[in-house]
Amino acid sequence: MIWLTTLNSQFPIPNSQFPIPNYPLSIIHYPLSNLLSKFMTALQV
């Protein structure tokens, strides 16, 4: 489970400094990281 948080920290929430080629990836990653955080929270309960 530790690698999930490590992977998540390597891809921070996209901001205006992101290059245009990475923009589609950020659209995909943000909902995934949101779901991942909810999943991790559910496991802790």
Rosetta blueprint (number, residue, H / E / L):
1 M L
2 I H
3 W H
4 L H
5 T H
6 T H
7 L H
8 N H
9 S H
10 Q H
11 F L
12 P L
13 I L
14 P L
15 N L
16 S L
17 Q L
18 F L
19 P L
20 I H
21 P H
22 N H
23 Y H
24 P H
25 L H
26 S H
27 I H
28 I H
29 H H
30 Y H
31 P H
32 L H
33 S H
34 N H
35 L H
36 L H
37 S H
38 K H
39 F H
40 M H
41 T H
42 A H
43 L H
44 Q H
45 V L
